[in-house]
């Protein structure tokens, strides 16, 4: 059984090293006729670090997970679940006109 879950253990190890709330990392593994699906859930505050700039971190984790799967003769895919309620709202950015108005010259 331990050999079958190397992919799950690998994802959990990598993600816990990236996020700020490692105790909230949840990794589930399901197997069907299409292969192995690793489902990942993290604290909503950690989504940015997990995804990375332009998705680069998530893409790297997916690539490495597939390699671990290939070494164990399995097709492995990684699904990152979006947190409840979607993404956190972006902070309002001040445009130049608003900043100038606030100066009250």
DOVEXRO-180245 format. One line per 3 residues: number of its first residue (from 1); their letters; for each residue x, y, z of C-alpha. Coordinates in nm, 2 decimals. Last residue first. Layout:
BEGIN
NUM	a	X Y Z  ...
This chain:
BEGIN
105	xxx	-0.46 7.08 -0.25  -0.70 6.82 -0.10  -0.45 6.52 -0.13
102	xxx	-0.74 6.28 -0.16  -0.83 6.41 -0.50  -0.48 6.35 -0.62
99	xxx	-0.49 5.99 -0.49  -0.82 5.93 -0.66  -0.69 6.07 -0.99
96	xxx	-0.37 5.85 -0.98  -0.56 5.52 -0.93  -0.57 5.36 -0.59
93	xxx	-0.60 4.98 -0.60  -0.87 4.81 -0.41  -0.76 4.49 -0.25
90	xxx	-0.85 4.18 -0.45  -1.13 3.97 -0.32  -1.04 3.63 -0.20
87	xxx	-1.09 3.36 -0.46  -1.39 3.14 -0.47  -1.65 3.10 -0.19
84	xxx	-1.50 2.78 -0.06  -1.14 2.74 -0.18  -1.05 2.64 -0.53
81	xxx	-0.95 2.27 -0.55  -0.61 2.19 -0.70  -0.64 1.88 -0.92
78	xxx	-0.32 1.68 -0.99  -0.31 1.40 -1.25  -0.13 1.07 -1.23
75	xxx	-0.10 0.80 -1.50  0.06 0.51 -1.33  0.36 0.28 -1.38
72	xxx	0.53 0.38 -1.05  0.81 0.57 -1.22  0.54 0.73 -1.45
69	xxx	0.35 0.84 -1.14  0.65 1.01 -0.98  0.71 1.18 -1.32
66	xxx	0.34 1.29 -1.33  0.38 1.44 -0.98  0.69 1.63 -1.09
63	xxx	0.50 1.79 -1.39  0.20 1.88 -1.17  0.42 2.04 -0.91
60	xxx	0.60 2.24 -1.18  0.27 2.36 -1.33  0.14 2.46 -0.99
57	xxx	0.46 2.67 -0.93  0.45 2.83 -1.27  0.08 2.93 -1.26
54	xxx	0.14 3.28 -1.40  0.34 3.36 -1.08  0.28 3.09 -0.83
51	xxx	-0.02 2.86 -0.79  0.07 2.74 -0.44  0.20 3.07 -0.32
48	xxx	-0.12 3.24 -0.44  -0.34 2.97 -0.30  -0.19 2.99 0.05
45	xxx	-0.44 3.24 0.20  -0.73 3.01 0.09  -0.59 2.74 0.32
42	xxx	-0.51 2.43 0.11  -0.70 2.15 -0.08  -0.54 1.91 -0.32
39	xxx	-0.70 1.63 -0.52  -0.46 1.36 -0.66  -0.63 1.17 -0.94
36	xxx	-0.48 0.84 -1.04  -0.56 0.67 -1.37  -0.84 0.70 -1.63
33	xxx	-1.00 0.37 -1.53  -1.03 0.49 -1.17  -0.80 0.57 -0.87
30	xxx	-0.86 0.83 -0.61  -0.61 1.01 -0.39  -0.69 1.29 -0.14
27	xxx	-0.45 1.55 -0.01  -0.54 1.80 0.26  -0.31 2.08 0.36
24	xxx	-0.44 2.27 0.66  -0.15 2.18 0.89  0.09 2.32 0.64
21	xxx	-0.05 2.68 0.69  0.22 2.90 0.53  0.25 2.70 0.21
18	xxx	0.55 2.58 0.01  0.70 2.30 0.23  0.36 2.16 0.30
15	xxx	0.30 2.15 -0.08  0.61 1.94 -0.15  0.55 1.68 0.12
12	xxx	0.18 1.64 0.04  0.25 1.60 -0.33  0.52 1.34 -0.26
9	xxx	0.30 1.15 -0.01  0.02 1.13 -0.27  0.25 1.01 -0.54
6	xxx	0.41 0.75 -0.32  0.07 0.62 -0.23  0.09 0.29 -0.42
3	xxx	0.43 0.20 -0.27  0.28 0.24 0.08  0.00 0.00 0.00
